[in-house]
Amino acid sequence: MIKKSDTVILVAIPKELPKLLLPDWNIIYTGVGKINASFAISKAYFEFKPKIFINYGTAGALNHSLSGLLEVSKFEQRDMEVSALGFKIGETPFEKLSTISNSEKGFSCSTGDNFVTKVPKIKTDLVDMESYAYAKFCNLYNIKFYCYKYVSDNADENASIDWNKTIKNGAKEFANFLLNFN
């Protein structure tokens, strides 16, 4: 059971999840990208001391059969690319944990500091710009982490157009899901 008082919801921007949809929840708008996400989750942790972090946001789907609201449980860095040194794409050099997994039941997501409009080199179901940073923080500090992504586009040449058309649908679907979760 998720208690509102023990939980912080992390969202990149208000357009992805307007506060009025979940007025009684702690929602932190972290900004776009891994660096902003890292700073924001750190600040939220020290300010709220939550037992649970939930990330909600939009994502591009590389598997075009995916749609709607999906749970994500495997996270990698899409733009960590040091294959010239013998590492695989997405692997962080000299770190024991490059892929973070918090469950076997969800989808995979690669995080990078770019809006994807063509298929990246890394194999993954979804692409976003923040979730790896949140997952890593929660993994390091042993905090329960849930991640839900709404498929807003197919990470192709139409991604920005599709994202703008579907973003409101995702916010409503996530809010309904969370309100009926308990």
N, C-alpha and C positions, 0 to 999 in steps of 0.2 A: 504494500500500500504506500502510495506517495502522499506525503503530507506537504501542503503548500508552505508551511513554515520551515521545513527542512530542505526545501528545493529552490534552486535558482535555474531559470530558463535563460540560455544564452542564444542570442539571435544577432546576426550581423547588423541589420538595419531595421528601423521601424516599419518600413514598407513590407518587409517579409512577415511581420507579425505585430500589427498595431496593438498597443497596450489595452485599448478598449475591448478587445476580444477576450482578454483574460485579466480583468482589472484587479483581482485579488491575489495574483501571483507575482513573485519577484522576477521581473524580466530585465535582463541587462543587455543593452545594445552594445556590442563589442567593436563595431567597425569591421571593415572588410580586410581580409588577409590574415595570414598566420601570425604576423607580429602584433597587430592590433588584438587578435584573439588571445594571444599569450598574455599580454599585459592586462586585458580585461578580466580574464578568468582568475588571474592572480589577485587582482584588486577585489573581485567579487568574493573570492575565498576568504580573504582577511576581513572583509566587511561583514559578510553574512554567516560565515562558518557553516555552510550547508553540508548535509549528509549526501545529497544527490545533486548532480548537475544534469540538466537536460539540454541538449542542443537541438534546436529546430532551425531549419533553413531550406533553401531551395537547392537543387542539384541538377546537373545535366546527366542524362542517361546515355551510356555507351551501348548498353543492351536496349535496343529500341522496343522491346516487348514490355519493358518496365514502365509503369505509370502510377500516379497517385502518391499516397503517403507510404513511405517504406522505412522500416527499421534498419539502421546501419550498425554493424558490429565489428567490422574490420577496416582499419585505417592505415594509409600509407602516404608518404610525401611524393607527390607527382613530380615536383620540380627539383628533387634531390637527384642529380645526375652526375655521378663520378665514375662512370663505367670505364673511362680511360685508366683508372687506377685499379680496375679489377672488381669493382662492386657492381651489383645489379641496379638497374634504374629503380629509384625509390628507397634504396638502402642507404642509411646514414653511416658514413665511415666511422669505424672504431666505436660504434654503439652496439650493445648487445641486443637491443630491441628496436628494430626499424619498422616492423609491422606490429600494430597494436590490435589485439582482438579481445573483446569483452564478452563474446558469446559466439556460439556456432550458428545461431538461427537467423542472423540478419545478412544484409548485403554488404559488399565492399565499396569503399569510397577512397579515391585518391585526392589529396588536397594540394593545391598549388596556388601561387600568387598570380594567376592569370585566368581570365574568363575563357573557357574552352570552346573553340569553334571548329576544331578538327580533332580526329582521334589521336590521343597522346600515345607515347610508346609504352606506357605502363598498362598492364591488364587489370581492369577493374570494372565494376558495375556502374558506379556513379562518379562524378567529379564535382568538387566544391572548392571553397577557398579558406575554410576555417577548421573543420572538424578534427583534423589530425592534431592540431595544437591543443584543443580541448581534451581529446582522448589521451594524449601524452601526459598532460598535467594531472588528470585524474588517475592515470596509471601510476605515475610517480608518487602521488600522495594517497593512494589507496582510497579513492573516493568513487562511489557508485556513479556510473555515467551511462546515460541513455542518449541515443542520437536518432532523430527522425528527419528524413529529408523528403521533400515533395518534389517529384520529378517535374521540373518546369520547362524542360527543353531536351533536345537530343544531342546537345554538344556539337552542333554543326553550324553551317553558314547562316542558319535562321535562328540560332540560339538567343540572340538578344531580343529579337522580335517576339519569339515564343515566351521568353522569360517575362517580358512586360505584360503579355496577355494573360498569363496563368498565375502570376504571383498572388493575387487576391484569393483565388480558389484554394491554394495551399494553406494560407493563413486560417481560413475558415475550417478546412478539414482538420488541421492540427488542433485548433482550439476545441472543436467538437470531440476529437479523439481524447484529448487530455481531460476534458470535463467528464467524459464517460469512462475513464481509465480505472477509477477506484471502485 
